[in-house]
Amino acid sequence: MAEKKLTFEEKMEKLSKIVSQIDSGELDLEKSLKLYDEAQELIKDLGEIIEKAKEKLNK
């Protein structure tokens, strides 16, 4: 089953939650690293969305 495609806002919310979890210091190293990798993917996706929006605005 395909995953639901998240909106920009949903991705930002998810990233914010991940950052809060990592910053809490309550996670073990393995979980922190897994969340870090997930955050990196979200940052990449968000950057691509922003770049596409900038291109549209420049046209």
C-alpha positions as CSV (number, residue, x, y, z in Angstrom):
1,M,0.0,0.0,0.0
2,A,1.4,3.4,-1.0
3,E,2.1,6.0,1.7
4,K,0.0,9.1,1.7
5,K,1.9,12.0,0.3
6,L,2.5,14.7,3.0
7,T,1.9,18.3,2.3
8,F,4.6,20.9,2.9
9,E,3.0,21.9,6.2
10,E,2.7,18.3,7.4
11,K,6.4,17.7,6.6
12,M,7.4,20.8,8.5
13,E,5.3,19.6,11.5
14,K,6.9,16.2,11.4
15,L,10.4,17.7,11.2
16,S,9.6,19.9,14.1
17,K,8.5,16.9,16.2
18,I,11.6,15.0,15.3
19,V,13.8,17.9,16.3
20,S,12.0,18.1,19.6
21,Q,12.4,14.4,20.2
22,I,16.1,14.5,19.5
23,D,16.7,17.6,21.6
24,S,14.9,16.0,24.5
25,G,17.9,13.8,25.1
26,E,15.6,11.0,26.1
27,L,16.2,8.7,23.1
28,D,18.9,6.1,22.8
29,L,21.5,6.5,20.1
30,E,20.0,4.1,17.6
31,K,16.6,5.8,17.8
32,S,18.2,9.2,17.5
33,L,20.1,8.2,14.4
34,K,17.0,6.8,12.8
35,L,15.1,10.0,13.4
36,Y,18.1,12.0,12.2
37,D,18.0,10.1,8.9
38,E,14.3,10.7,8.6
39,A,14.8,14.4,9.3
40,Q,17.5,14.6,6.6
41,E,15.0,13.2,4.1
42,L,12.3,15.7,5.1
43,I,14.8,18.6,4.8
44,K,15.7,17.4,1.3
45,D,12.0,17.1,0.3
46,L,11.2,20.5,1.8
47,G,14.1,22.1,0.0
48,E,12.9,20.7,-3.3
49,I,9.4,22.0,-2.7
50,I,10.8,25.5,-1.9
51,E,12.9,25.4,-5.1
52,K,10.0,24.5,-7.3
53,A,7.9,27.3,-5.7
54,K,10.7,29.8,-6.3
55,E,10.9,28.7,-10.0
56,K,7.1,29.2,-10.4
57,L,7.3,32.6,-8.9
58,N,10.2,33.7,-11.1
59,K,8.2,32.8,-14.3
